[in-house]
Amino acid sequence: MFIFAGLLIGAIWGGVFARRKGGERLDIVQYAAVWGLIGAILGTVLTVVIQRMM
């Protein structure tokens, strides 16, 4: 669940960030994809940490 949430939040954040910087359509897509992957990785780490604590 944290993985998908991280993916979604990261993609939204990346898209907003690129749009604020005045990026073209493909810039916005690229930022959204990269930040989405970063969010998914952080969500994976969070999931593993929570599972290890239980």
For each residue, the residues with C-beta under 8 A, 3 or more apart:
1: 4 5 47
2: 5 6 43 44 46 47 50
3: 6 7 40 43 44 47
4: 1 7 8 40 43
5: 1 2 8 9 39 43
6: 2 3 9 10 39 40 41 42 43 44 46
7: 3 4 10 11 36 37 39 40 43
8: 4 5 11 12 36 39
9: 5 6 12 13 39
10: 6 7 13 14 35 36 37 38 39 40 42
11: 7 8 14 15 32 33 35 36 39
12: 8 9 15 16 32
13: 9 10 16 17 35 39
14: 10 11 17 18 28 31 32 33 34 35 36
15: 11 12 18 19 28 29 31 32 35
16: 12 13 19 20
17: 13 14 20 21 31 35
18: 14 15 21 23 27 28 30 31 32
19: 15 16 22 23 28
20: 16 17
21: 17 18 27
22: 19
23: 18 19 27 28 31
24: 27 28
25: 28 29
26: 29 30
27: 18 21 23 24 30 31
28: 14 15 18 19 23 24 25 31 32
29: 15 25 26 32 33
30: 18 26 27 33 34
31: 14 15 17 18 23 27 28 34 35
32: 11 12 14 15 18 28 29 35 36
33: 11 14 29 30 36 37
34: 14 30 31 37 38
35: 10 11 13 14 15 17 31 32 38 39
36: 7 8 10 11 14 32 33 39 40
37: 7 10 33 34 40 41
38: 10 34 35 41 42
39: 5 6 7 8 9 10 11 13 35 36 42 43
40: 3 4 6 7 10 36 37 43 44
41: 6 37 38 44 45
42: 6 10 38 39 45 46
43: 2 3 4 5 6 7 39 40 46 47
44: 2 3 6 40 41 47 48
45: 41 42 48 49
46: 2 6 42 43 49 50
47: 1 2 3 43 44 50 51
48: 44 45 51 52
49: 45 46 52 53
50: 2 46 47 53 54
51: 47 48 54
52: 48 49
53: 49 50
54: 50 51
